[in-house]
Amino acid sequence: MMEIQTIDDLKLISKKRPDKVTLRFSALDDAQNHDWSKQFNDLLDECGCSSGRQFITYAAPFYIILIVFLAAFTNLTKPVIIGVFAGAIVVTGVAGKIVGLRQRNQKIDALINQFLKDTNL
């Protein structure tokens, strides 16, 4: 849990990667602090998994075609072909997760800018 009381603390959210934040700006009332905390926490809950799943979903048909091609036109054994498929799926999922986490950090930065604009702090 990270307690945010200053703009400098707020700008460290992406770098520190806390599980949860609580905003406690004295210039805001409790309801406003709570609402902004919820918005930040909703973004911090994003882990990139949905992005990884999307990458796998879109790539899987191509990998299946690759398996058929490898089975039909190469001398690779079935375990090797299955290993190539599994490895490709893992790499694709990890790449999707990384992209999802980078997008989350961009959303956090945008929310910080929105917070500064809306609250005039």
C-alpha positions in Angstrom: 0.0 0.0 0.0 1.4 3.4 -1.0 0.1 6.5 0.6 0.0 9.5 -1.8 0.1 13.0 -0.2 2.1 15.0 -2.7 2.3 15.4 -6.5 5.9 14.0 -6.3 4.5 10.8 -4.6 1.8 10.6 -7.3 4.4 10.8 -10.1 6.2 7.8 -8.6 3.3 5.4 -9.0 4.5 3.9 -12.3 8.1 3.5 -11.0 7.2 2.0 -7.6 4.5 -0.3 -8.9 2.5 -0.6 -5.6 -0.3 -3.0 -5.3 -2.7 -0.3 -4.0 -2.6 3.4 -3.4 -4.5 5.7 -1.1 -4.6 9.4 -2.0 -4.6 11.7 1.0 -4.4 15.2 -0.5 -5.3 17.8 2.1 -6.7 20.0 -0.7 -9.3 17.3 -1.5 -12.2 16.0 0.6 -12.4 12.4 1.6 -14.8 11.5 -1.2 -12.6 13.0 -3.9 -9.5 11.2 -2.5 -11.5 8.0 -2.4 -12.7 8.4 -6.0 -9.2 9.1 -7.4 -7.7 6.3 -5.3 -10.3 3.9 -6.9 -9.4 5.0 -10.4 -5.7 4.5 -9.8 -6.2 1.2 -8.1 -8.4 0.0 -11.0 -5.4 0.6 -13.3 -2.9 -0.9 -10.9 -5.0 -4.1 -10.9 -4.3 -4.6 -14.6 -1.6 -7.2 -14.9 -1.3 -7.5 -18.7 -2.9 -11.0 -18.7 -5.8 -10.0 -21.0 -3.3 -8.5 -23.5 -1.3 -11.8 -23.4 -4.5 -13.8 -24.0 -5.4 -11.6 -27.0 -1.9 -12.0 -28.5 -2.3 -15.8 -28.1 -5.8 -15.8 -29.5 -4.8 -13.9 -32.6 -1.5 -15.9 -33.1 -2.8 -19.4 -32.5 -4.3 -19.9 -36.0 -1.0 -19.0 -37.6 0.8 -21.4 -35.2 -1.6 -24.2 -36.1 -0.9 -23.6 -39.8 2.8 -23.7 -38.9 2.4 -27.1 -37.1 0.7 -28.5 -40.2 3.4 -27.2 -42.4 6.2 -28.5 -40.2 4.5 -31.9 -39.9 3.9 -32.2 -43.7 7.1 -30.7 -45.1 9.9 -31.4 -42.6 11.4 -34.4 -40.9 10.9 -33.0 -37.4 9.4 -35.4 -34.9 6.1 -34.8 -33.2 7.6 -33.9 -29.8 9.8 -31.3 -31.5 6.9 -29.8 -33.4 4.8 -29.7 -30.2 7.7 -28.1 -28.4 8.0 -25.4 -31.1 4.2 -24.8 -30.8 4.3 -24.6 -27.0 7.4 -22.3 -27.0 5.7 -20.0 -29.5 2.6 -19.8 -27.4 4.6 -19.0 -24.3 6.7 -16.3 -26.1 3.6 -14.8 -27.5 1.8 -14.7 -24.2 4.8 -13.1 -22.5 5.1 -10.5 -25.3 1.4 -9.7 -24.9 1.8 -9.3 -21.1 4.7 -6.9 -21.5 2.7 -4.8 -24.0 -0.3 -4.8 -21.6 1.9 -3.6 -18.7 3.4 -0.9 -20.8 -0.1 0.2 -21.8 -1.2 0.2 -18.1 1.8 2.5 -17.3 0.7 4.9 -20.1 -2.8 4.9 -18.7 -1.5 5.7 -15.3 0.5 8.6 -16.7 -2.6 9.9 -18.5 -4.6 9.5 -15.3 -2.0 11.5 -13.4 -2.2 14.3 -16.0 -6.0 14.2 -15.7 -5.8 14.4 -11.9 -3.5 17.4 -12.1 -5.8 19.1 -14.6 -9.1 18.4 -12.8 -7.8 19.2 -9.3 -5.6 22.2 -10.2 -2.9 20.9 -7.8 
